[in-house]
Amino acid sequence: MSLSYYAQERHGPFETFDLGDFDLESGDKIRGLTLAFATFGTLSPDKSNAVLFPSWYSGTSKILEQAYVGAGRALDPEKYFIILVNQIGNGLSSAPSNAPLPFNAARFPRVGIADDVRAQHRLISEKFGIEQLALVLGGSMGAQQTFEWAVRFPDAVKRAAPIAGTATATPHNRFLVQTFIDAISADPAFDDGWYQDGAVHRGLRNHARIFAASGFTQDLFNKAAWRDLGFTNVDDFVTGFVEGHFLPQDPNNLILLARKWQDGDVSRIAGGDLVAALARVKAKTFVIAIDEDAFFPLKDIALQQKLIPGSELKRVSSIWGHLALFGTDPGFNVAVDQHLKDLLAA
């Protein structure tokens, strides 16, 4: 089931960019790394209208497209050349589920956020000849990649909009993500990553329920806001919406992404000094936080935002909490679009 989930028929159309053997910051390498990406709009002759939007945990370019791209929206293909790139390990780009033997499944090397950004930099420069991006944005793990872009390649990022994410994972955030990993790997069928396709469904279901309990707000459940999507009760909603999202996905892929999420830290480029790392940012930066977010709380985001020169904190609210990122809340979508429009006009 997992292989069919990542097919063009479900998440396409997308293209792939071959980077060859790619050295990772850990000292390991990925043989024949490919990045899957989708583009919308036309690159202007001076290449000044390019927008890069990396995927988040369990997300794909198709999910980003459906939630954020469209006529009249901030990411309007009539105005911008929008590149939706799938992070390493998500199943469209190179991942445990699609890597050739013998480096597949549990043998796929551990990857970091910095590896994603270095690979994406090669994509925009070698594939499209783009030297500077008009905007880099992303939600959650996409925000982690956005921060890394602005710190690692400050001259290549004109504007940055990290949404619902931090530049470095906090201890609580790392612990939270570990519960996602443990829920999957505790399933006896996981077998240290050498499971049969579809066998780890109990671990994936447990993971989905833990994810839902912290990803949505209490009010979403208590006020039955899920009824707007046609569900009949809480269990029906969590099963149909959240378990339905995660069950077709590959457990090794999800664990790879989760470990990358835990390890996200831009300060590595400055020897562990977060202040020095964020001082490298030259982009006009709007750091967008969700007031009700339990994954990346407003307080944590605000503390790090203050370290970015000239940046602004923009707050949005949603009963859907962190998972408003999926585009389920029309009010959230309008608010985020307005912040992005303001940033692009700056």
C-alpha positions in Angstrom: 0.0 0.0 0.0 2.8 2.5 0.9 4.4 2.3 -2.6 1.1 3.1 -4.3 0.4 6.0 -1.9 3.5 7.8 -3.2 2.6 7.4 -6.9 2.1 10.2 -9.5 -1.6 9.3 -9.7 -2.1 10.4 -6.1 0.5 13.1 -5.6 1.4 14.2 -9.1 2.1 15.6 -11.4 5.7 16.1 -10.2 9.2 16.0 -11.7 12.4 14.7 -10.3 15.9 16.1 -10.1 18.8 13.8 -9.9 21.7 15.0 -7.7 23.8 11.8 -8.0 25.6 10.6 -5.0 25.0 13.2 -2.2 27.3 13.6 0.8 25.4 14.2 4.0 26.5 16.4 6.9 26.8 13.2 9.0 29.6 12.0 6.8 27.3 9.3 5.2 25.9 9.6 1.7 22.8 8.9 -0.3 23.5 7.1 -3.6 21.5 8.6 -6.4 19.6 11.2 -4.5 16.5 12.5 -6.3 14.3 15.4 -5.3 10.6 15.4 -6.4 9.1 18.8 -7.0 6.2 20.5 -8.7 6.1 23.9 -10.3 3.3 26.4 -10.9 3.5 29.6 -12.9 6.3 30.9 -15.2 9.8 32.0 -14.2 10.2 35.6 -15.2 13.1 36.5 -17.6 15.1 38.1 -14.8 14.2 35.1 -12.5 13.1 37.4 -9.8 9.7 35.9 -9.1 10.7 32.4 -7.7 9.1 31.1 -4.5 10.3 27.9 -2.8 8.0 26.0 -0.5 9.4 22.8 1.1 7.1 20.1 2.5 6.4 19.3 6.1 6.1 16.1 8.2 4.0 13.6 6.2 3.3 16.3 3.6 3.8 16.3 -0.2 3.8 18.9 -2.9 0.2 18.0 -3.8 -0.9 18.7 -0.2 0.9 22.1 -0.3 -0.7 22.9 -3.7 -4.2 22.2 -2.5 -3.8 24.2 0.7 -1.9 27.3 -0.6 -1.6 27.7 -4.3 -4.3 29.4 -6.5 -5.5 32.4 -8.4 -6.0 35.4 -6.2 -4.1 33.8 -3.3 -0.7 35.0 -2.1 0.9 32.2 -4.0 -0.7 33.1 -7.3 0.8 31.3 -10.4 -0.1 34.3 -12.5 2.5 36.3 -10.5 5.0 33.9 -9.2 7.0 30.8 -10.2 6.2 28.5 -7.3 8.4 25.5 -6.6 6.9 23.0 -4.2 9.7 20.6 -3.2 9.4 17.4 -1.3 11.9 16.9 1.5 14.2 14.0 1.5 12.5 10.9 3.1 8.9 11.8 2.3 8.4 9.0 -0.2 8.3 11.1 -3.4 11.9 12.3 -3.0 14.5 9.6 -2.1 13.3 7.8 1.0 13.6 4.4 2.8 10.5 3.2 0.9 12.0 3.8 -2.6 15.7 3.5 -2.2 17.4 0.6 -4.1 18.9 -2.3 -2.3 20.9 -2.5 -0.1 20.4 1.0 1.3 16.6 0.8 1.6 14.3 0.5 4.6 16.2 0.5 7.9 19.5 0.9 6.0 18.6 4.3 4.6 21.0 6.9 6.1 19.9 9.4 8.7 19.3 12.8 7.1 19.3 16.4 8.5 17.4 19.6 7.7 20.7 21.1 6.4 21.0 18.2 3.9 17.5 19.1 2.6 18.4 22.7 2.1 21.8 22.0 0.5 20.0 19.7 -2.0 17.3 22.3 -2.6 19.9 24.9 -3.3 21.3 22.7 -6.0 17.9 22.3 -7.4 17.1 26.0 -7.8 20.6 26.9 -9.0 21.4 23.9 -11.3 17.9 23.2 -12.6 16.5 26.7 -12.9 19.6 29.0 -12.7 18.0 31.0 -9.8 20.4 32.9 -7.7 18.0 34.6 -5.3 14.5 33.5 -4.3 11.8 36.1 -3.9 10.4 34.1 -1.0 11.1 30.9 1.0 8.3 29.7 3.1 7.1 26.6 4.9 5.0 25.3 7.7 6.2 23.1 10.6 9.2 21.1 9.3 8.9 23.4 6.2 9.5 26.3 8.7 12.6 24.5 10.0 13.9 24.3 6.4 13.0 28.0 5.8 15.0 29.1 8.8 17.9 26.9 7.6 17.7 28.5 4.1 17.8 32.0 5.6 20.8 31.2 7.8 22.8 29.0 5.4 22.2 30.9 2.2 21.4 34.5 3.4 22.1 36.1 0.0 19.8 33.7 -1.8 16.7 34.5 0.3 15.1 37.9 -0.3 12.1 37.2 2.0 11.4 34.4 4.4 8.1 33.2 6.1 8.5 30.3 8.5 5.1 29.3 9.6 4.4 27.4 12.9 7.9 26.2 13.4 11.2 27.1 15.2 14.8 27.6 14.1 15.9 25.0 16.6 13.8 22.3 18.2 13.1 22.8 22.0 13.6 20.0 24.5 9.8 19.6 24.8 9.3 19.5 21.1 12.0 16.7 20.8 10.2 14.8 23.5 6.8 15.2 21.8 8.2 13.9 18.5 9.8 10.9 20.3 6.3 9.8 21.3 5.4 9.7 17.5 8.5 7.5 16.8 7.8 5.3 19.8 4.2 4.7 18.8 5.3 3.3 15.4 8.4 1.4 16.5 6.6 -0.3 19.5 4.4 -2.2 17.1 5.9 -5.8 17.2 5.3 -6.0 13.4 7.8 -3.1 13.0 10.7 -5.6 13.4 13.4 -3.0 13.6 12.3 -1.5 10.3 12.1 -4.8 8.3 8.3 -5.1 8.3 6.0 -6.4 5.6 4.0 -3.8 3.7 0.9 -2.9 5.7 2.0 -4.8 8.8 2.6 -1.9 11.1 -1.0 -0.6 10.9 -1.5 -0.7 14.7 1.6 1.4 15.3 0.5 3.9 12.6 -2.9 4.1 14.2 -1.5 4.8 17.6 0.9 7.4 16.1 -2.1 9.1 14.4 -4.0 9.3 17.7 -1.1 10.8 19.6 -0.6 13.2 16.8 -4.2 14.2 16.8 -4.4 14.7 20.6 -1.6 17.3 20.5 -1.9 18.6 17.0 -5.5 19.8 17.3 -6.9 22.1 20.0 -9.2 21.0 22.9 -11.9 23.3 21.5 -11.9 21.4 18.2 -12.9 18.3 20.0 -15.1 19.9 22.7 -17.0 22.1 20.2 -17.2 19.3 17.6 -15.7 21.6 14.9 -14.9 18.4 12.9 -18.6 18.1 12.0 -17.9 20.7 9.2 -15.9 17.9 7.5 -18.9 15.5 7.7 -17.7 13.3 10.5 -20.2 11.9 13.1 -18.2 11.7 16.3 -14.6 12.1 17.7 -13.6 8.5 16.9 -15.0 8.8 13.4 -13.1 12.0 12.8 -9.8 10.7 14.2 -10.1 7.4 12.3 -11.3 8.9 9.0 -9.2 12.1 8.9 -6.0 11.4 10.9 -5.6 7.6 10.7 -6.7 7.8 7.1 -3.8 10.2 6.4 -1.1 8.2 8.0 -2.1 4.5 7.4 -1.0 4.5 3.7 2.4 6.0 4.5 5.6 4.1 5.1 6.7 3.7 8.8 10.4 4.1 8.0 9.7 7.3 6.1 7.8 8.8 8.9 10.5 7.9 11.5 13.2 9.3 9.3 11.3 12.6 9.0 10.5 12.6 12.7 14.2 12.2 13.6 15.0 15.0 11.2 12.4 17.2 13.0 13.9 16.4 16.4 17.4 17.3 15.2 16.5 20.6 13.5 18.9 23.2 14.7 20.3 26.2 12.6 22.8 26.9 15.3 25.1 24.2 14.1 26.4 26.5 11.4 27.7 28.8 14.1 29.1 26.2 16.4 25.9 25.9 18.5 25.4 29.6 18.9 21.8 30.3 18.0 22.2 34.1 18.4 25.1 34.2 16.0 23.3 31.8 13.6 20.1 33.9 13.4 22.2 37.1 13.1 23.2 35.8 9.6 19.7 36.3 8.3 19.4 39.1 5.7 15.9 38.3 4.4 12.9 40.4 5.2 11.3 37.9 7.6 7.8 37.4 8.8 7.7 34.7 11.5 4.1 33.4 11.5 2.8 31.7 14.7 -0.5 30.0 15.5 -1.8 31.1 18.9 -3.2 27.7 19.8 -0.3 25.6 18.5 0.8 22.9 20.9 3.6 21.5 18.6 5.4 24.8 18.3 3.9 27.1 20.9 3.8 30.9 20.4 6.1 31.6 23.3 8.9 29.4 21.8 8.5 30.9 18.4 8.5 34.5 19.7 11.7 33.9 21.7 13.6 32.9 18.6 12.0 35.4 16.3 13.4 38.3 18.4 16.9 37.1 17.5 16.3 37.6 13.7 17.4 41.1 12.6 14.4 43.3 11.4 12.0 40.4 11.6 8.3 40.7 12.6 6.1 38.3 14.5 2.7 37.7 12.9 0.0 35.8 14.9 -2.9 33.9 13.5 -5.6 31.9 15.4 -7.3 28.7 14.6 -9.4 26.1 16.5 -7.5 23.6 14.4 -4.2 24.4 16.1 -1.0 23.3 14.4 -2.9 21.2 11.9 -4.6 24.3 10.5 -1.6 24.1 8.2 -3.5 21.5 6.1 -5.9 24.2 4.9 -9.0 23.0 6.8 -9.8 26.5 8.3 -10.9 29.2 5.8 -10.2 31.9 8.3 -6.7 30.7 8.9 -6.1 30.5 5.1 -7.2 34.1 4.7 -5.1 35.4 7.5 -1.9 33.6 6.4 -2.5 34.7 2.8 -2.7 38.3 3.9 0.6 38.1 5.8 2.3 36.5 2.8 0.8 39.2 0.5 2.1 41.9 2.8 5.5 40.3 2.9 5.7 39.9 -0.9 4.8 43.6 -1.3 7.5 44.7 1.2 
